[in-house]
Amino acid sequence: MRAIWTGSIAFGLVNVPVKAYGATEDHDISLHQVHATDGGRIKYERRCEICGKKIKYKDIDKAFDDGERTVVLTDDDMDALPAEKSREIEVVQFIQADQLDPLMLEKSYYLQPDSKSPKAYELLRRTLEDTDKLAVVRFALRQKTRLGVLRVRSKALVLQSIMWADELRDAEFAEPEKTARISAQELKMSATLVESYSGDFSPEDFSDDYQTQLRQLIDAKIEQGEDLDTEATFGATSEGEGEEGVVDLMEALKRSIAGIEKSSGGKGGTDKSARGSTGAKTTNQSTGASTKERRSATAKKKKTSSSASKKKASPGSEKSA
């Protein structure tokens, strides 16, 4: 794996050389755009609105427009900024983890020691681990000065960028205009429902249903051809699905609790298989079962073509920008 940044952590008089690597990756299926008529790949060109010529990326500069004047900034101008030249992750403060608003968290990077002796790296890691604190840092990456925190994951240091204070919107606009009256009984029932769903969070219990179904759709189109029976692939949609209505709050709470108790054998426990919220894996299995059950029924129905049924597959597909 290629490092996206190299530099050092400045921890007082201690200097810790490190390399930064992306800590996350996208699992989405890559798609590109094609012409609906003939399946030809859609491409975008960079053209100058004045001369009309196609412009190479190396000949493109940035500009700021205030409505009256335009200021052009070259790559040399951007590189000349003092902050851009910094190759340090400067530790400026240590804080308790609960002082950091999760809304401020952005992208994460693994930091790998970049020296023959990892002692300084291990010292900082152990210090953060033993004190159970986060290190607030400042650093420059990709022509931006950023704020971040250092934390420990397993035996590695993680750099997580965070938003600046003025980038976080106030929540006041989203607050209800009027405060609804909640009875003690409603609050008690709601708390019972929360307790029924409570448990230890395990990310592995969840999966991306949309990407699973997209892969299923692609595989079905490959197997069946362009004319696809969507009901045979995904099952028929229930009549009430997607409809909205006014539901009595207390009645809804009672039904939810009763449904959980019934699914868990009347014990009122937190059996994961009884919860709709963890249905990612269950959905995949039930989809396959319901498909077989509906095959004979759907065979009599008129096949529906997908939105892409008349498109031709484009050879040499690439990722769309």
C-alpha positions as CSV (number, residue, x, y, z in Angstrom):
1,M,0.0,0.0,0.0
2,R,1.3,3.4,-0.9
3,A,1.6,6.1,1.7
4,I,-0.4,9.3,1.0
5,W,1.7,11.5,3.3
6,T,5.0,11.4,5.1
7,G,6.2,13.6,7.9
8,S,6.5,13.6,11.6
9,I,4.5,14.1,14.8
10,A,5.9,16.9,17.0
11,F,5.2,16.0,20.6
12,G,7.0,18.6,22.7
13,L,10.7,18.1,22.0
14,V,10.0,14.5,20.8
15,N,9.8,14.0,17.0
16,V,8.0,10.9,15.7
17,P,8.6,10.2,11.9
18,V,5.5,8.6,10.4
19,K,3.8,7.6,7.1
20,A,0.0,8.1,6.7
21,Y,-2.3,5.5,5.0
22,G,-6.0,5.7,4.4
23,A,-7.8,3.8,7.2
24,T,-11.0,3.2,5.2
25,E,-12.1,2.1,1.7
26,D,-15.3,2.2,-0.3
27,H,-17.1,-1.1,-0.9
28,D,-19.6,0.3,-3.4
29,I,-19.8,-1.4,-6.8
30,S,-18.2,0.9,-9.5
31,L,-20.6,2.0,-12.2
32,H,-20.1,4.4,-15.1
33,Q,-22.4,6.4,-17.3
34,V,-23.4,5.3,-20.8
35,H,-25.6,6.6,-23.7
36,A,-29.1,5.2,-23.2
37,T,-29.4,4.6,-27.0
38,D,-26.3,2.7,-27.9
39,G,-24.5,2.1,-24.6
40,G,-21.5,4.3,-25.5
41,R,-19.4,5.5,-22.6
42,I,-20.0,9.1,-21.6
43,K,-16.9,11.2,-21.3
44,Y,-16.3,14.8,-20.1
45,E,-13.9,17.3,-21.6
46,R,-12.3,20.3,-20.1
47,R,-12.9,23.2,-22.5
48,C,-12.1,26.9,-22.2
49,E,-15.3,29.0,-22.5
50,I,-13.2,31.8,-24.3
51,C,-11.1,30.0,-26.9
52,G,-13.2,26.8,-27.0
53,K,-10.1,24.6,-26.9
54,K,-9.8,21.3,-25.0
55,I,-7.5,22.0,-22.0
56,K,-5.0,19.6,-20.5
57,Y,-5.1,19.2,-16.7
58,K,-1.5,20.5,-16.3
59,D,-2.6,23.8,-17.9
60,I,-5.5,24.4,-15.5
61,D,-5.1,26.9,-12.6
62,K,-7.5,27.9,-9.8
63,A,-9.3,31.2,-9.5
64,F,-11.3,33.2,-7.0
65,D,-14.2,35.3,-8.3
66,D,-15.8,37.9,-6.0
67,G,-18.4,38.9,-8.5
68,E,-16.5,41.8,-10.0
69,R,-12.9,40.6,-10.2
70,T,-11.2,37.3,-10.9
71,V,-7.9,36.4,-9.2
72,V,-5.9,33.5,-10.7
73,L,-3.9,31.3,-8.4
74,T,-1.2,29.1,-9.9
75,D,0.2,25.9,-8.4
76,D,3.3,27.9,-7.5
77,D,1.2,30.4,-5.6
78,M,-0.6,27.6,-3.7
79,D,2.7,25.8,-2.9
80,A,4.3,29.0,-1.6
81,L,1.8,29.2,1.3
82,P,3.8,28.6,4.6
83,A,1.2,26.1,6.0
84,E,1.4,24.0,2.8
85,K,5.1,23.4,3.3
86,S,4.7,22.0,6.8
87,R,5.4,18.3,7.1
88,E,4.6,18.2,10.8
89,I,1.6,16.9,12.8
90,E,1.8,19.3,15.7
91,V,0.3,18.2,19.0
92,V,-1.3,21.2,20.6
93,Q,-3.6,19.7,23.3
94,F,-4.7,16.6,25.1
95,I,-8.5,16.1,25.8
96,Q,-10.9,13.5,27.1
97,A,-12.7,11.6,24.3
98,D,-16.2,12.7,25.4
99,Q,-15.3,16.4,24.8
100,L,-15.2,15.8,21.0
101,D,-18.5,16.2,19.2
102,P,-18.9,13.2,16.8
103,L,-20.3,15.5,14.2
104,M,-16.9,17.0,13.8
105,L,-15.2,13.7,12.8
106,E,-14.0,13.3,9.2
107,K,-11.6,10.9,7.4
108,S,-9.2,8.6,9.3
109,Y,-5.6,7.6,8.5
110,Y,-3.3,5.0,10.0
111,L,0.1,6.3,11.0
112,Q,3.0,3.9,10.6
113,P,6.4,4.5,12.2
114,D,8.9,5.7,9.6
115,S,12.2,5.2,11.4
116,K,14.5,2.3,12.3
117,S,13.8,2.8,16.0
118,P,10.0,2.9,16.8
119,K,10.6,3.9,20.4
120,A,9.2,7.5,20.1
121,Y,6.2,6.1,18.3
122,E,5.6,3.5,21.0
123,L,6.1,6.1,23.7
124,L,3.3,8.3,22.3
125,R,1.0,5.4,21.7
126,R,1.4,4.1,25.2
127,T,0.9,7.5,26.6
128,L,-2.4,8.0,24.8
129,E,-3.4,4.5,25.8
130,D,-2.5,4.8,29.5
131,T,-4.0,8.3,30.0
132,D,-7.1,7.4,27.9
133,K,-6.9,10.8,26.1
134,L,-6.9,12.1,22.6
135,A,-4.2,14.4,21.2
136,V,-5.5,17.4,19.3
137,V,-3.2,18.2,16.4
138,R,-2.8,20.6,13.5
139,F,-1.4,19.5,10.1
140,A,-1.4,20.3,6.4
141,L,-2.7,17.9,3.8
142,R,-3.6,18.4,0.1
143,Q,-3.5,22.2,0.1
144,K,-5.5,22.5,3.3
145,T,-4.6,23.2,6.9
146,R,-6.5,20.7,9.0
147,L,-7.4,20.0,12.6
148,G,-7.4,16.5,13.9
149,V,-7.0,14.1,16.8
150,L,-4.6,11.2,17.4
151,R,-6.1,8.1,19.0
152,V,-5.0,4.5,19.4
153,R,-6.6,1.5,17.5
154,S,-5.1,-1.9,18.4
155,K,-1.4,-1.2,18.4
156,A,-1.4,1.6,15.8
157,L,-1.8,5.4,16.0
158,V,-4.8,6.8,14.1
159,L,-5.0,10.3,12.8
160,Q,-8.6,11.5,12.4
161,S,-9.3,14.9,10.8
162,I,-12.0,17.0,12.3
163,M,-14.0,20.0,11.1
164,W,-13.2,23.5,12.1
165,A,-15.7,25.1,14.6
166,D,-17.2,27.4,12.0
167,E,-17.9,24.5,9.6
168,L,-20.4,22.9,12.0
169,R,-23.9,24.2,11.6
170,D,-26.0,25.1,14.7
171,A,-28.8,22.6,15.3
172,E,-31.4,25.3,16.3
173,F,-33.0,25.4,12.9
174,A,-33.8,21.7,13.1
175,E,-35.4,21.8,16.5
176,P,-39.3,21.5,16.7
177,E,-41.1,24.8,16.8
178,K,-43.4,23.5,19.6
179,T,-42.6,21.1,22.4
180,A,-44.9,18.1,22.3
181,R,-46.5,16.8,25.5
182,I,-45.2,13.3,26.4
183,S,-47.0,11.4,29.1
184,A,-45.2,9.4,31.8
185,Q,-46.8,6.2,30.4
186,E,-45.6,6.9,26.8
187,L,-42.1,7.6,28.1
188,K,-42.1,4.3,30.1
189,M,-43.3,2.3,27.2
190,S,-40.6,3.9,25.0
191,A,-37.9,3.1,27.5
192,T,-39.1,-0.5,27.6
193,L,-38.8,-0.7,23.8
194,V,-35.3,0.8,23.9
195,E,-34.3,-1.8,26.5
196,S,-35.7,-4.6,24.3
197,Y,-33.4,-3.5,21.4
198,S,-30.4,-2.9,23.6
199,G,-27.2,-5.0,23.1
200,D,-23.5,-4.8,22.3
201,F,-22.8,-3.2,18.9
202,S,-21.1,-5.5,16.4
203,P,-20.6,-3.9,12.9
204,E,-20.3,-7.4,11.4
205,D,-24.0,-8.0,12.1
206,F,-24.9,-5.4,9.5
207,S,-24.5,-5.3,5.8
208,D,-25.2,-2.9,2.9
209,D,-28.6,-4.1,1.6
210,Y,-28.5,-1.7,-1.4
211,Q,-25.1,-2.9,-2.6
212,T,-26.1,-6.6,-2.1
213,Q,-29.3,-6.0,-4.1
214,L,-27.3,-4.1,-6.8
215,R,-24.9,-7.1,-7.1
216,Q,-28.0,-9.4,-7.3
217,L,-29.5,-7.3,-10.0
218,I,-26.2,-7.3,-12.0
219,D,-25.8,-11.1,-11.7
220,A,-29.5,-11.6,-12.7
221,K,-29.1,-9.5,-15.8
222,I,-26.0,-11.4,-16.8
223,E,-27.7,-14.7,-16.3
224,Q,-31.2,-13.9,-17.7
225,G,-30.2,-11.3,-20.3
226,E,-31.5,-7.8,-20.6
227,D,-35.2,-8.7,-20.1
228,L,-35.4,-9.0,-16.3
229,D,-38.3,-10.1,-14.1
230,T,-37.8,-7.9,-11.1
231,E,-40.4,-9.7,-9.0
232,A,-38.7,-13.0,-9.6
233,T,-35.4,-11.5,-8.6
234,F,-36.4,-9.4,-5.5
235,G,-39.9,-10.7,-4.7
236,A,-43.2,-8.8,-4.9
237,T,-43.5,-5.6,-2.9
238,S,-46.1,-5.8,-0.1
239,E,-49.2,-3.7,-0.7
240,G,-48.7,-1.6,2.4
241,E,-45.0,-1.0,1.9
242,G,-44.1,2.7,1.5
243,E,-47.5,4.0,2.6
244,E,-47.6,6.6,5.4
245,G,-50.3,7.0,7.9
246,V,-51.1,8.4,11.3
247,V,-50.5,5.7,13.9
248,D,-51.4,5.9,17.6
249,L,-48.1,6.3,19.5
250,M,-49.0,4.2,22.5
251,E,-50.5,1.4,20.2
252,A,-47.4,1.4,18.1
253,L,-45.1,1.1,21.2
254,K,-47.2,-1.8,22.6
255,R,-47.2,-3.6,19.3
256,S,-43.4,-3.2,19.0
257,I,-42.8,-4.6,22.5
258,A,-45.3,-7.5,22.0
259,G,-43.7,-8.4,18.7
260,I,-40.2,-8.6,20.2
261,E,-41.4,-10.6,23.2
262,K,-43.2,-13.0,20.8
263,S,-40.2,-13.5,18.6
264,S,-37.9,-14.1,21.6
265,G,-40.2,-16.7,23.2
266,G,-41.9,-14.3,25.6
267,K,-38.7,-13.6,27.4
268,G,-38.4,-10.0,26.3
269,G,-34.8,-10.5,25.6
270,T,-32.5,-9.0,23.0
271,D,-32.3,-11.8,20.5
272,K,-30.7,-10.2,17.4
273,S,-32.7,-12.5,15.0
274,A,-35.9,-10.9,16.3
275,R,-34.9,-7.3,15.4
276,G,-35.6,-5.7,12.1
277,S,-32.6,-3.4,12.6
278,T,-30.2,-6.2,12.2
279,G,-32.0,-7.7,9.3
280,A,-29.2,-7.1,6.8
281,K,-28.1,-10.8,6.8
282,T,-31.5,-12.1,7.4
283,T,-32.9,-10.1,4.5
284,N,-30.4,-11.6,2.1
285,Q,-31.4,-15.2,3.1
286,S,-35.1,-14.5,3.1
287,T,-34.9,-12.8,-0.3
288,G,-33.5,-16.0,-1.8
289,A,-36.2,-18.1,-0.1
290,S,-39.0,-15.8,-1.2
291,T,-37.7,-15.8,-4.7
292,K,-38.1,-19.6,-5.0
293,E,-41.6,-19.5,-3.5
294,R,-42.7,-16.8,-5.9
295,R,-41.2,-18.2,-9.1
296,S,-44.4,-20.2,-10.1
297,A,-46.6,-17.2,-9.3
298,T,-44.6,-14.6,-11.1
299,A,-44.2,-16.8,-14.2
300,K,-47.9,-15.9,-15.0
301,K,-47.3,-12.2,-14.5
302,K,-46.1,-9.9,-17.2
303,K,-42.4,-9.4,-17.0
304,T,-41.2,-5.9,-16.2
305,S,-38.1,-4.5,-17.9
306,S,-35.6,-2.6,-15.8
307,S,-34.7,1.0,-16.7
308,A,-31.6,-0.3,-18.4
309,S,-33.2,-3.1,-20.3
310,K,-32.5,-1.6,-23.7
311,K,-28.9,-0.7,-23.0
312,K,-25.9,-2.6,-24.3
313,A,-23.0,-3.4,-22.1
314,S,-20.1,-1.0,-22.7
315,P,-16.8,-2.8,-23.3
316,G,-13.7,-1.8,-21.3
317,S,-15.8,-0.2,-18.5
318,E,-14.0,2.3,-16.3
319,K,-14.9,4.1,-13.1
320,S,-17.1,7.2,-13.6
321,A,-15.7,10.5,-12.3
